[in-house]
């Protein structure tokens, strides 16, 4: 058992004055299964990059006694067959095998010493067991072993993700950093990864998916406003403890504020008494109450001291309190018809594909409905949303007259330049003001929005794109995986707003917790 230690670590971005972290001290057991939680822009990915060694702390030290691996990673392997790629990425096994095979086939005696050294290396790395280990991991990841013989490029995105994950866990004595591993996985794939990670140890995972975190972690690293903390438990236990602590601190703050008011009034009375004339004080003392005067003055000083003590205690409370402002959603309601969209025998294929993506599809979208589109990766969920958004040919769809539709895509579409350059509305326009209001709800204040979009985190970019769409009132909102890159605070914020304002929407989302909470109807593709 080894430990990663972070000692008095601070980190600043070169281009900004505000620190990302200051004076962080942590000890991480390399057998723990940790979930990394924090608001967008708080520095989750930056912390992973520091642990990976890709960034250096501004001050302080990070000591990591094991090899660290990071997901997602780029597959630069020259091989094409999936099994060969896994073997090479785990420990260079395929290239060793190829070299050994070439020496034997050439019967080159001059290279027999090289062969012996390669064979010894292969044995030390358990090369003769690697294929059986791969099959075991494939089974645990619920993947068909036939995929091993296929060209890697022919696999689906979800299959590639799961293959690349199990490859990392096949490496010996490595600590794994997983940055949003469930993004773009379908429900089946996400469940397979969750069941797989349950059996593993030694990793940190960043995920917006609360249900997924509950399944796979035993510790939480929380990047807070003022510090970074580690707590034993899963997401739900961490959230419960955080809420309870904040409730207690809110009550304590209210009590202290009330007591501070009482003590300040008492101190004010003392100061008023001190300011009266000496004749009155002498008369007060001549009546045999001199001791009372002294006692009164001492009590006043004690009150002033207690006021300062209460103020100091109050400052220590709620330093990490995360104010999640209730999101306000607006939607147009100027269409009287109940049924907004009718889909009749909808079929679609891309021009460069012979396979029909959607065939003979029928359904309706009515006002107030929140339709959850479910299905495996590749069945056409995103294609259906693009058709509904009029981005693709939509024969077979009837829209009610005047229907305004807007869509939030999987990936942020607005990623370069400045806000004011790319926004068609200007200061003073109600839509622009609404956009700024929404950004403020998302913890993106106006003074933050002057930065170039290239400096935003993925989550911050996604929030800007969502605010841009929601600022324009529409009759129907289409969400394609709205929670990708987002923090858990945003997930809860959006969920509560949807339940309160009940907009008409159709969405794809692999976060079961979110989907179950908001959907009024489900469509299975």
C-alpha positions, 0 to 999 in steps of 0.5 A: 500500500502506497500513498500520494502526498500533496504538501503545501501545494499552490497553483496559479495560471500564468495569465490570471491573478487568482489562484486555482488552489492555495496551500493544499495538503492531502494524503491519498491511499493508492488503493482508494476509489475516489470521486473528484467533485467540484464546480465547473472551473474550480480546477478538477481537470487541472488537479488531474493534470498536476497528479499526472505530472503534465503541470507543475505546482507553482509552490509546494510538492506532489509526491507520487510513488506509483505510475499514473495513467490518464483517461481519455488518452489518444491511441497512437498504436500502429496496430489495427486489430483490437487485441494487438492494440491492447497488448501493445498499450498494456506493455509493448507485448505485440512488438516484442512478439513480432521481433521474437517471431522475426528472429526465429523465422530468419534463423539468425544466430547473431540475434539469439542473444537478443531473442533471449533478452526479449523472452526474459523481458516477456516472462517478467511482464507475464506476457504468456498470460496476457491473452487470458488476462485480456479475455477476463477483462473483456468478460468483466466489461461485458464485451464480446470477445469477438471484438478482439479480432476486429479492426479497432476503427470499426468498433462503436464509440462506446466499445472503444471507450470500454476497451481503452479503460480495461487496457489501463487496468491491465497495467501493473501497479498504476494509479488511474485518473478517469476524466468523465469516462461515461461521456457519450456512453449509452445506458448499457455501456455506463452500467457495464463500466460501473460494474467493472469499476466496482471490482477495481481499486486505485483510481480517481474519477471525475463524473457528473453522474450521481448514480454512477459515482454512488456505485463506484467510489468509496471516497470523495475529493471535494474541491471547495471554495476555500480548500480541498477535502477528502471524505470516506463514503460515496456521493450520496453520503458526502452530499448528506454530510455537506447539507447537514453541516451547512444547515447547522452552520446556517442556524449557527450564523443566524443565532450569532447574528441575533446575539451580535445585535443584542451585544452591540445594543448593550455596548451602545448603551455603555458608550452612551452612558460613558458620554454623559456629563461628569456631574451626572456620573458624580450624582449617580456615584453619590447615591451609593452606587459607585460599585454599580457603575464599575460593574456596568462598565465591566459588563459593557467591555465584556459585551464588546469583547463577545461581539468581536468573538462572535464576529470572528466565529461567524467568519469561520462559518459557511466558507465552503457554502455553495450557493446554487441559485434557483434557475429561471426558465422561460418558454413561449406559450402563445400556441393554443394547439396541444400537439406541437409536432407530429411524426408520421412514418419518419425514415432517414439514412445518410447519403453515404450509408446504405443502412437506414438509421431511422425507419417508419418512426411515429410519435407526437410531441405535446405541450408540457411533455418532457420526452426522454429518447433512449437507446444504444449508441448508434441507433440514431438518437442524435440523428432524430434530434437533428431532424426535429431541429430541422438540421437534416431533411425532415419529411414526415414531420409536421410542425404546428404553425409558428413553432420555435425550436432550439437545440443544445448540442452534445458538444459546445458549438461556441468555443472561440472568440469573445461573448460579445463578438458571437452574440447577435444581441447587444447590451440593453437588449432583453435577450442579452440581459436574460443571457447574462442573468442565466450565466449568473445563475450558472456561476459565470458573472459578467466580469468573467464573461470578458475572457476569451472563450478559449480559456473556459473549461468544457463545463463553462463552455457548455453553460454558456451555450445552454444560456445562449439557447435558453435566453431566447424563448422557444416553444420546444427545447431539444437537449442532446446530452445536456449534462456532459462536462457539467458538475453535479451542482448544475445537474441538480439546478437544471433538474429542479428548474425543469420540474418547476417550470415544466418546459416542453422538451425532448432530450437524450441523456445517459444520466439515469438519475436525471432522466428518471426525475424529469421525464414524462414520457420515454421513447426507446429507439 
